[in-house]
């Protein structure tokens, strides 16, 4: 990784009023920054971070063609009723990737 690019990224992210930034590559932290008044060890209200991470990982899996089990079997896990279930929704599939 290019250290100059990482430094620019850290500086740029700081201009967007973020709490912190951490980049992990191959299981190791390669960049970590905290923007005032935040410091390491402070809990943060993450709100929609989980949705963002899961949707990003899902997009990566979809791009790699890694889905093939019927999605409808998971619908019982949702707390809200799935509306307008049609043949297209029933045909949605998912499968695990084999890397």
NUPA-400023 format. One line per 4 residues: number of its first residue (from 1); their letters; for each residue x, y, z of C-alpha. Coordinates in Angstrom, 2 decimals, m for minus. Example, Ala and Ser with C-alpha at 12.3 -4.5 7.8 and 13.67 -1.06 7.14 Angstrom:
1 = as = 12.30:m4.50:7.80  13.67:m1.06:7.14;
end
This chain:
1 = xxxx = 0.00:0.00:0.00  1.20:3.46:m0.83  1.79:5.45:2.37  1.28:8.82:0.64;
5 = xxxx = m2.15:7.69:m0.59  m3.07:6.47:2.90  m1.99:9.82:4.37  m4.17:11.68:1.84;
9 = xxxx = m7.10:9.39:2.62  m6.73:10.01:6.37  m6.63:13.76:5.79  m9.60:13.70:3.41;
13 = xxxx = m11.78:11.55:5.67  m11.12:14.00:8.49  m12.74:16.78:6.48  m16.04:14.84:6.42;
17 = xxxx = m16.63:15.02:10.20  m15.97:11.32:10.79  m15.13:9.91:14.22  m12.37:7.59:13.08;
21 = xxxx = m10.92:5.53:10.26  m9.29:2.11:10.34  m7.96:0.18:7.37  m7.12:m3.49:7.77;
25 = xxxx = m5.25:m5.44:5.12  m4.44:m9.13:5.37  m5.56:m9.13:9.01  m3.29:m6.27:10.07;
29 = xxxx = m4.10:m2.64:10.81  m2.32:m0.55:8.19  m3.91:2.81:9.00  m5.78:4.13:12.03;
33 = xxxx = m6.88:7.69:12.69  m9.15:9.45:15.20  m10.60:12.87:14.60  m11.08:15.30:17.52;
37 = xxxx = m12.71:15.02:19.95  m12.64:11.23:19.46  m9.84:8.94:20.61  m9.30:5.18:20.69;
41 = xxxx = m11.42:3.36:23.23  m14.49:5.62:23.10  m17.75:3.84:22.23  m19.58:5.23:19.22;
45 = xxxx = m23.20:5.26:18.11  m22.93:3.32:14.86  m26.55:3.60:13.65  m26.63:2.23:10.09;
49 = xxxx = m23.08:0.93:9.85  m24.19:m2.71:9.94  m26.50:m2.22:6.97  m23.69:m0.58:5.02;
53 = xxxx = m21.19:m3.34:5.76  m23.63:m6.17:5.04  m24.84:m4.58:1.79  m21.23:m4.04:0.64;
57 = xxxx = m20.29:m7.65:1.41  m23.46:m8.86:m0.31  m22.60:m6.82:m3.42  m19.11:m8.36:m3.48;
61 = xxxx = m20.58:m11.86:m3.20  m23.13:m11.13:m5.95  m20.42:m9.77:m8.24  m18.42:m12.95:m7.72;
65 = xxxx = m21.51:m15.09:m8.50  m21.69:m16.65:m5.06  m25.44:m16.97:m4.39  m27.79:m19.99:m4.92;
69 = xxxx = m30.12:m21.07:m2.00  m33.76:m20.01:m2.06  m34.03:m16.69:m0.26  m37.66:m17.40:0.59;
73 = xxxx = m36.58:m19.98:3.19  m35.05:m17.12:5.20  m38.17:m14.93:5.12  m39.42:m16.42:8.39;
77 = xxxx = m36.44:m14.75:10.09  m37.73:m11.28:9.22  m39.84:m9.54:11.83  m41.89:m7.75:9.18;
81 = xxxx = m44.05:m9.50:6.63  m42.58:m9.52:3.13  m45.02:m7.66:0.90  m46.02:m8.49:m2.67;
85 = xxxx = m44.40:m11.90:m2.83  m44.44:m12.96:m6.48  m42.70:m15.55:m8.64  m39.65:m13.30:m9.05;
89 = xxxx = m39.17:m13.07:m5.27  m39.73:m16.83:m4.88  m37.08:m17.45:m7.57  m34.37:m15.47:m5.73;
93 = xxxx = m31.51:m17.73:m4.68  m28.34:m17.66:m2.61  m25.35:m20.00:m2.19  m22.11:m19.80:m0.24;
97 = xxx = m18.89:m18.98:m2.06  m16.09:m21.48:m2.25  m12.95:m19.38:m2.33;
end
